[in-house]
Each structure stands twice: as structure tokens, then as C-alpha cells.
Amino acid sequence: MKNCLAVCLLLLCGCASGPDFVRPAAPHAPGYTDSAPAAATDAASTGAADGAQRLMFGADIAPDWWSLFRSDALDALLGQAIAGSPTLVAAQNTLARAQELTAAAAGARYPRVDVTGGAGRQKYGKEFLGPLTAPPPFTYFAGGAVVNYTFDTAGGIARSIEERRALFEYQRQELRAAHLALCGNVVSQAIALASASERIRAINALLEEDKRNRGLVQTSFDAGNTTRVDVLLADSQLANDETLLPPAAQDLAIARHALAVLVGRAPGEWAPPELDFGKLTLPGTLPVSLPSELVRQRPDILAAEAQLHAATAQVGVATANLYPHITLTGSVGQQALTLGTLFSSGNGVWTLTSGLTAPLFDGGTLRAERRADIDAMQASAADYEETVLEGLRQVADVLTGIDQDAELLAAETHAVDAAQASLNLARESYRAGNVGVLQVLDAERAYSRARLDYVRVQAQRYADTAQLYLALGGTTP
């Protein structure tokens, strides 16, 4: 009999309990675009203050990648944000909860021991004991321990633990994603703050030029050399350029308020440090992970992989539910009619029972649940694939943007220099009486557009550099 039971257990342990998780293969693509660059290539750049950026494919990303902008103020902002962000606190506690649930699931592998105790009063009916005389009502006391153990014959418990561990890994990657997103938002808002400050400085300089030009035209009008129309045109140019200031000031305020929230403070009680492009350094070397490394680095891809792992384990749990479950229950204790004699010798009792439960008919519920879990696993696999493709696309877009930013900044630099030279020539010609005020105003408008476009492209170049680190998944704790 014992040998027969052992054989049955071995056979049951050999039952399949769903598919084993196999980590998806990494992409084999050598690059992110159809025109794959060499192992190291210049991202091109010009601009007196910015220099060239060089992409280093296959290089590792520094954990504190934001420090490459060489800004003490930015580093301090990141420190405050990491220490005070409610988002990180929530993600950390969610991870701690997942860890405890994993530990709770692992406890099912071991026997459960409970201490029991109780007291009661009992009366038997006349016919309960048959021909025996029923005792009078009596009081009884009992105490002892109960042991319950479920044999994991079909692997359901193991797969449940595996699922919990995968969900823990998912929450760990969610924490990494929250950390990365927080750092990226702080850097992006800091760049937006610097951009708005630089635009305000450019607009104020432009307004000073408008005022000087207005004075020049007024002097010429007073001398009888120009008409009232020229004065009105100068006034109109000043008024039009003044409309550029409120939107820039609003962008500055929005960035300041966003940074306050990111560091866990109310906008009314905290103000960020002054930031401008003069206090930021554009990283000269940009490490770029290969596609095969990206899927092992980006937290959103690793989170999708963990979800796929959990879905696969759930199929194993559903499969195990189709097979018999064997349980063993034992108890040992003392029973007596009086509390004082409860622990006297001879009052010991014990029980040992086993049970086997096997599904016979459930209306197809268990098999339908397994098919549903298989569908969920396949959906998770598709979600993982889409997450990988989206990650590859984001990196490709940012790399293209960095290359285009460098070329555009070079063009904007040339446009600013040309507009400045044209404006200087127009003013000299106006003073000499060779051109009218309209030519000067046109030159000023061209210069103002070129200057503001230069600031916009400069900010975009810094922002795209930060976005590259984010798209590559950074290197977060």
C-alpha cells in the first residue's frame, strides 16, 4: 500500500503544470535606424558655445547621467527631488507590499501549525448513543496543536510563488521607471526654465533696441528728416515685441511651479535656483546602448517582461488546478472535563487524517479559466513585443533629433550672425540717410526672429540630449 502511494505521488509530481517561462530573445538589429552608424560617430555640431557631440555605441550610461550637464544647481535639484518626491515614496511602498506578498506566498510550501484551545458544554440526545445511556450535560476543556500540510503534487504552489516573484520584479521595475521619469522631468523642466530665462533676456535686449530705435526715429522726426508715419511704425514695432514677453514669463512660471512639485514642495513655498544655459554644459560624449542591451536595461521593457513571466506562471497555476490535491492534517492535545485535570496524564488525544480532492465535474470552469489565462499570457507577450518596438522607436527618434538639432543650430547661428550684420548695416545706413526706417524695422524683426529661434533650438538640443538618456533607460537603482 505504501509503495502504491509513493508511485502515485511520483506520477502526480510529474504532471505538467503549465509552460515554463523563457525569457524573450533580444533584438538582433545592429542599430536603431536603417542607416546604422558606425561604432562611434560625430553627431555633428557647431555653435561656439556648444561644441560637437559624439555618439559612443555600446558604451555604458552613468547612473547619475544628469551630472554630465555640469551644473551644481541641477544636481541639487535632483537630490531634492529624489529625497522628497511623493511619487517615489508611493512606488517604494508598493514594492515593499509586493515583497511581503511574495514572502506570504512562499509560506505555503511549509506545514501550517496552529495552537487550538476551547471550552464548551455538551448534551447528547436520547437516540445519539443508541442503546447506551446518554450522559448528563457536561462541560469539557481542550487544548493542543493542529498541523495542516498541502502536498504540491501538481506544482500549483510553486507556480503561485513564481508568479508573486515575477510581480515583485514588475514593481521593482516600476520603481526604477518612476525614478527615471522623475529625474527626466526635473532635467526637462530645468532646461525649460533656462530656456524661458534666456528668451526673456533676448526679448528684453530686443526691447532695448526697439526703444533706442524709437528714440532715433523721434530725433529724426524732430529734426524734420522723417515723417510721423515713421514714428508710428517704430512705436508699433516696440508694442509688437512687448507682446513676446508675457508668454515667456508664463513659461518661466510654469517651469518653476513644475519643479516645485517634483521636489515635493508647494509652488508658493519654494523657488528653484536660477538656471541659464551659461550654467549648463552640453555633454560632449553620449553613450548609446545597443538594441540587444536596451531590452535588458529599460525599466518599462523589463516590467513588461515581468508581467509576461507572471502571466506564464498563472497558466501553471490554472493547469495545476486540473489535478488532484492531497492534504495531510494532524492534531495533538489534551481533553478533560475539568480545567484542573486538563494536563493530567492519560488525557492526551491525537488525530491524523489525509484527504484527496480531484475535480470530477465543474461545468468546464477550470478548463475555461486555464484557456483564459493562456489568452492573457499571449496578450502579455504581444504587449511585451509592442513595448520593445516602442522603445526602439523612441531611441531612433531621439538619435535623429540630436543629429538634426546640431545641423539646425549651426544654421540658426549663421542666421543670427547674418541678421545682426544686416541690422547693424541698416542702422548705419539710416543714420547716413541712405535708407528709411522701414528697412531698419524689417532688419530688427529678422534679427529678433533669428535670436528667438536660436534660443529655441538651443533648448531643444539640451532637451533631446536628456531624452536620449531617458529613452535608453538610464541606469537607476
Protein Blocks (a to p, Z undefined) as FASTA:
>chain_A
ZZmmmmmmmmmmmpcebjadddddddfbfbfbfbdcdfbdcebiadjklopadddehiac
dfklmlmnopaklmmmmmmmmmmmmklmmmmmmmmmmmmmmmmmmmmmpccddddddddd
ddddfklnomaccdddddddddddddddddffkommmmmmmmmmmmmmmmmmmmmmmmmm
mmmmmmmmmmmmmmmmmmmmmmmmmmmmmmmmmmmmmmmmmnopacfklmmmmmmmmmmm
mmmmmmmmmmmmmmmmmmmmmnopafklcccddddfklpccdfbdcdddfklmmmmbmkl
mmmmmmmmmmmmmmmmmmmmmpccdddddddddddfbfklmmgghiaccdddddddddfb
gghmmmmmmmmmmmmmmmmmmmmmmmmmmmmmmmmmmmmmmmmmmmmmmmmmmmmmmmmm
mmmmmmmmmmnopacfklmmmmmmmmmmmmmmmmmmmmmmmmmmmmmmmmnopaaZZ
